[in-house]
Amino acid sequence: ALVSGPIPLPTEKNIYTILRSPHVNKDSREQFEMRTHKRLIDILDPNPRAIDALMHLDLPSGVDIEIKL
């Protein structure tokens, strides 16, 4: 199987702004951000062994994999 990649895709950045105080002081705010990094690995002419190896990868928590055939 021919492999091209990993190709870095644009990083998705979500910023959330919340008030620090539950009542007053609207000037006092706190910002949190969550960044999602994506990579594309293109497998040309995949064989069943390569697909099976990808399906059984042990990934750390917080890391997801999506396989499109």
Distance bins in CASP14 RR format, pairs under 12 A and 6 or more apart:
PFRMAT RR
TARGET T0000
AUTHOR 0000-0000-0000
RMODE 2
METHOD distances of the structure
MODEL  1
1 41 0 0 0 0 0 1 0 0 0 0 0
1 42 0 0 0 0 0 1 0 0 0 0 0
1 43 1 0 1 0 0 0 0 0 0 0 0
1 44 1 0 0 1 0 0 0 0 0 0 0
1 45 1 0 1 0 0 0 0 0 0 0 0
1 46 1 0 1 0 0 0 0 0 0 0 0
1 47 1 0 1 0 0 0 0 0 0 0 0
1 48 0 0 0 0 0 1 0 0 0 0 0
1 49 0 0 0 0 1 0 0 0 0 0 0
1 50 1 0 1 0 0 0 0 0 0 0 0
1 51 0 0 0 0 1 0 0 0 0 0 0
1 52 0 0 0 0 0 1 0 0 0 0 0
1 53 0 0 0 0 1 0 0 0 0 0 0
1 54 0 0 0 0 0 1 0 0 0 0 0
2 41 0 0 0 0 0 1 0 0 0 0 0
2 42 0 0 0 0 1 0 0 0 0 0 0
2 43 1 0 0 1 0 0 0 0 0 0 0
2 44 1 0 1 0 0 0 0 0 0 0 0
2 45 1 0 0 1 0 0 0 0 0 0 0
2 46 0 0 0 0 1 0 0 0 0 0 0
2 47 0 0 0 0 0 1 0 0 0 0 0
2 50 0 0 0 0 0 1 0 0 0 0 0
3 40 0 0 0 0 0 1 0 0 0 0 0
3 41 1 0 0 1 0 0 0 0 0 0 0
3 42 1 0 0 1 0 0 0 0 0 0 0
3 43 1 0 1 0 0 0 0 0 0 0 0
3 44 1 0 0 1 0 0 0 0 0 0 0
3 45 0 0 0 0 0 1 0 0 0 0 0
3 46 0 0 0 0 1 0 0 0 0 0 0
3 47 0 0 0 0 0 1 0 0 0 0 0
3 50 0 0 0 0 1 0 0 0 0 0 0
3 53 0 0 0 0 0 1 0 0 0 0 0
3 54 0 0 0 0 0 1 0 0 0 0 0
4 39 0 0 0 0 0 1 0 0 0 0 0
4 40 0 0 0 0 1 0 0 0 0 0 0
4 41 1 0 0 1 0 0 0 0 0 0 0
4 42 1 0 1 0 0 0 0 0 0 0 0
4 43 0 0 0 0 1 0 0 0 0 0 0
4 44 1 0 0 1 0 0 0 0 0 0 0
4 45 0 0 0 0 0 1 0 0 0 0 0
5 39 1 0 0 1 0 0 0 0 0 0 0
5 40 1 0 0 1 0 0 0 0 0 0 0
5 41 1 0 1 0 0 0 0 0 0 0 0
5 42 1 0 0 1 0 0 0 0 0 0 0
5 43 0 0 0 0 1 0 0 0 0 0 0
5 44 0 0 0 0 0 1 0 0 0 0 0
6 37 0 0 0 0 0 1 0 0 0 0 0
6 38 0 0 0 0 1 0 0 0 0 0 0
6 39 1 0 1 0 0 0 0 0 0 0 0
6 40 1 0 0 1 0 0 0 0 0 0 0
6 41 1 0 1 0 0 0 0 0 0 0 0
6 42 0 0 0 0 1 0 0 0 0 0 0
6 43 0 0 0 0 0 1 0 0 0 0 0
6 65 0 0 0 0 0 1 0 0 0 0 0
7 38 0 0 0 0 1 0 0 0 0 0 0
7 39 1 0 0 1 0 0 0 0 0 0 0
7 40 1 0 1 0 0 0 0 0 0 0 0
7 41 1 0 0 1 0 0 0 0 0 0 0
7 42 1 0 0 1 0 0 0 0 0 0 0
8 37 1 0 0 1 0 0 0 0 0 0 0
8 38 1 0 0 1 0 0 0 0 0 0 0
8 39 1 0 1 0 0 0 0 0 0 0 0
8 40 0 0 0 0 1 0 0 0 0 0 0
8 41 0 0 0 0 0 1 0 0 0 0 0
9 36 0 0 0 0 1 0 0 0 0 0 0
9 37 0 0 0 0 1 0 0 0 0 0 0
9 38 1 0 1 0 0 0 0 0 0 0 0
9 39 1 0 0 1 0 0 0 0 0 0 0
9 40 1 0 1 0 0 0 0 0 0 0 0
9 41 0 0 0 0 0 1 0 0 0 0 0
9 42 0 0 0 0 0 1 0 0 0 0 0
10 35 0 0 0 0 0 1 0 0 0 0 0
10 36 0 0 0 0 1 0 0 0 0 0 0
10 37 0 0 0 0 1 0 0 0 0 0 0
10 38 1 0 0 1 0 0 0 0 0 0 0
10 39 0 0 0 0 0 1 0 0 0 0 0
10 40 0 0 0 0 0 1 0 0 0 0 0
11 33 0 0 0 0 0 1 0 0 0 0 0
11 34 0 0 0 0 0 1 0 0 0 0 0
11 35 1 0 1 0 0 0 0 0 0 0 0
11 36 1 0 0 1 0 0 0 0 0 0 0
11 37 1 0 1 0 0 0 0 0 0 0 0
11 38 1 0 0 1 0 0 0 0 0 0 0
11 39 0 0 0 0 0 1 0 0 0 0 0
12 33 0 0 0 0 0 1 0 0 0 0 0
12 34 0 0 0 0 1 0 0 0 0 0 0
12 35 1 0 0 1 0 0 0 0 0 0 0
12 36 1 0 1 0 0 0 0 0 0 0 0
12 37 0 0 0 0 1 0 0 0 0 0 0
12 38 1 0 0 1 0 0 0 0 0 0 0
13 31 0 0 0 0 0 1 0 0 0 0 0
13 32 0 0 0 0 0 1 0 0 0 0 0
13 33 1 0 0 1 0 0 0 0 0 0 0
13 34 1 0 0 1 0 0 0 0 0 0 0
13 35 1 0 1 0 0 0 0 0 0 0 0
13 36 1 0 0 1 0 0 0 0 0 0 0
13 37 0 0 0 0 0 1 0 0 0 0 0
14 31 0 0 0 0 0 1 0 0 0 0 0
14 32 0 0 0 0 1 0 0 0 0 0 0
14 33 1 0 0 1 0 0 0 0 0 0 0
14 34 1 0 1 0 0 0 0 0 0 0 0
14 35 1 0 0 1 0 0 0 0 0 0 0
14 36 1 0 0 1 0 0 0 0 0 0 0
15 29 0 0 0 0 0 1 0 0 0 0 0
15 30 0 0 0 0 0 1 0 0 0 0 0
15 31 1 0 1 0 0 0 0 0 0 0 0
15 32 1 0 0 1 0 0 0 0 0 0 0
15 33 1 0 1 0 0 0 0 0 0 0 0
15 34 0 0 0 0 1 0 0 0 0 0 0
15 35 0 0 0 0 1 0 0 0 0 0 0
16 29 0 0 0 0 0 1 0 0 0 0 0
16 30 0 0 0 0 1 0 0 0 0 0 0
16 31 1 0 0 1 0 0 0 0 0 0 0
16 32 1 0 1 0 0 0 0 0 0 0 0
16 33 1 0 0 1 0 0 0 0 0 0 0
16 34 1 0 0 1 0 0 0 0 0 0 0
17 26 0 0 0 0 0 1 0 0 0 0 0
17 28 0 0 0 0 0 1 0 0 0 0 0
17 29 1 0 1 0 0 0 0 0 0 0 0
17 30 1 0 0 1 0 0 0 0 0 0 0
17 31 1 0 1 0 0 0 0 0 0 0 0
17 32 0 0 0 0 1 0 0 0 0 0 0
17 33 0 0 0 0 1 0 0 0 0 0 0
18 26 0 0 0 0 0 1 0 0 0 0 0
18 28 0 0 0 0 0 1 0 0 0 0 0
18 29 1 0 0 1 0 0 0 0 0 0 0
18 30 1 0 1 0 0 0 0 0 0 0 0
18 31 1 0 0 1 0 0 0 0 0 0 0
18 32 1 0 0 1 0 0 0 0 0 0 0
19 25 1 0 0 1 0 0 0 0 0 0 0
19 26 1 0 0 1 0 0 0 0 0 0 0
19 27 0 0 0 0 1 0 0 0 0 0 0
19 28 1 0 0 1 0 0 0 0 0 0 0
19 29 1 0 1 0 0 0 0 0 0 0 0
19 30 1 0 0 1 0 0 0 0 0 0 0
19 31 0 0 0 0 0 1 0 0 0 0 0
20 26 0 0 0 0 1 0 0 0 0 0 0
20 27 0 0 0 0 1 0 0 0 0 0 0
20 28 1 0 1 0 0 0 0 0 0 0 0
20 29 1 0 0 1 0 0 0 0 0 0 0
20 30 1 0 1 0 0 0 0 0 0 0 0
20 31 0 0 0 0 0 1 0 0 0 0 0
20 32 0 0 0 0 0 1 0 0 0 0 0
21 27 0 0 0 0 1 0 0 0 0 0 0
21 28 1 0 1 0 0 0 0 0 0 0 0
21 29 0 0 0 0 1 0 0 0 0 0 0
21 30 0 0 0 0 0 1 0 0 0 0 0
22 28 0 0 0 0 0 1 0 0 0 0 0
34 62 0 0 0 0 0 1 0 0 0 0 0
36 62 0 0 0 0 0 1 0 0 0 0 0
36 63 0 0 0 0 0 1 0 0 0 0 0
36 64 0 0 0 0 1 0 0 0 0 0 0
37 62 0 0 0 0 0 1 0 0 0 0 0
37 63 0 0 0 0 1 0 0 0 0 0 0
37 64 0 0 0 0 0 1 0 0 0 0 0
38 63 0 0 0 0 0 1 0 0 0 0 0
38 64 0 0 0 0 1 0 0 0 0 0 0
38 65 0 0 0 0 0 1 0 0 0 0 0
38 66 0 0 0 0 1 0 0 0 0 0 0
39 63 0 0 0 0 0 1 0 0 0 0 0
39 64 0 0 0 0 0 1 0 0 0 0 0
39 65 0 0 0 0 1 0 0 0 0 0 0
39 66 0 0 0 0 0 1 0 0 0 0 0
40 65 0 0 0 0 0 1 0 0 0 0 0
40 66 0 0 0 0 0 1 0 0 0 0 0
40 67 0 0 0 0 0 1 0 0 0 0 0
40 68 0 0 0 0 0 1 0 0 0 0 0
41 50 0 0 0 0 0 1 0 0 0 0 0
41 54 0 0 0 0 1 0 0 0 0 0 0
41 57 0 0 0 0 0 1 0 0 0 0 0
41 65 0 0 0 0 1 0 0 0 0 0 0
41 66 0 0 0 0 0 1 0 0 0 0 0
41 67 0 0 0 0 1 0 0 0 0 0 0
41 68 0 0 0 0 0 1 0 0 0 0 0
42 67 0 0 0 0 0 1 0 0 0 0 0
42 68 0 0 0 0 0 1 0 0 0 0 0
43 49 0 0 0 0 0 1 0 0 0 0 0
43 50 1 0 0 1 0 0 0 0 0 0 0
43 51 0 0 0 0 1 0 0 0 0 0 0
43 53 0 0 0 0 0 1 0 0 0 0 0
43 54 0 0 0 0 1 0 0 0 0 0 0
43 67 0 0 0 0 1 0 0 0 0 0 0
43 68 0 0 0 0 0 1 0 0 0 0 0
43 69 0 0 0 0 1 0 0 0 0 0 0
44 50 0 0 0 0 0 1 0 0 0 0 0
45 51 0 0 0 0 0 1 0 0 0 0 0
46 52 0 0 0 0 0 1 0 0 0 0 0
46 53 0 0 0 0 0 1 0 0 0 0 0
46 54 0 0 0 0 1 0 0 0 0 0 0
46 55 0 0 0 0 0 1 0 0 0 0 0
46 67 0 0 0 0 1 0 0 0 0 0 0
46 68 0 0 0 0 0 1 0 0 0 0 0
46 69 1 0 0 1 0 0 0 0 0 0 0
47 53 0 0 0 0 1 0 0 0 0 0 0
47 54 0 0 0 0 0 1 0 0 0 0 0
48 54 0 0 0 0 0 1 0 0 0 0 0
48 55 0 0 0 0 0 1 0 0 0 0 0
48 69 0 0 0 0 0 1 0 0 0 0 0
49 55 0 0 0 0 0 1 0 0 0 0 0
49 56 0 0 0 0 0 1 0 0 0 0 0
50 56 0 0 0 0 0 1 0 0 0 0 0
50 57 0 0 0 0 0 1 0 0 0 0 0
50 67 0 0 0 0 0 1 0 0 0 0 0
50 69 0 0 0 0 0 1 0 0 0 0 0
51 57 0 0 0 0 0 1 0 0 0 0 0
51 67 1 0 0 1 0 0 0 0 0 0 0
51 68 0 0 0 0 0 1 0 0 0 0 0
51 69 1 0 0 1 0 0 0 0 0 0 0
52 67 0 0 0 0 0 1 0 0 0 0 0
53 65 0 0 0 0 0 1 0 0 0 0 0
53 67 0 0 0 0 0 1 0 0 0 0 0
54 65 1 0 0 1 0 0 0 0 0 0 0
54 66 0 0 0 0 0 1 0 0 0 0 0
54 67 1 0 0 1 0 0 0 0 0 0 0
54 68 0 0 0 0 0 1 0 0 0 0 0
54 69 0 0 0 0 0 1 0 0 0 0 0
55 65 0 0 0 0 1 0 0 0 0 0 0
55 66 0 0 0 0 0 1 0 0 0 0 0
55 67 1 0 0 1 0 0 0 0 0 0 0
55 69 0 0 0 0 0 1 0 0 0 0 0
56 65 0 0 0 0 0 1 0 0 0 0 0
56 67 0 0 0 0 0 1 0 0 0 0 0
57 63 0 0 0 0 1 0 0 0 0 0 0
57 64 0 0 0 0 0 1 0 0 0 0 0
57 65 1 0 0 1 0 0 0 0 0 0 0
57 67 0 0 0 0 0 1 0 0 0 0 0
58 65 0 0 0 0 0 1 0 0 0 0 0
59 65 1 0 0 1 0 0 0 0 0 0 0
59 66 0 0 0 0 0 1 0 0 0 0 0
END
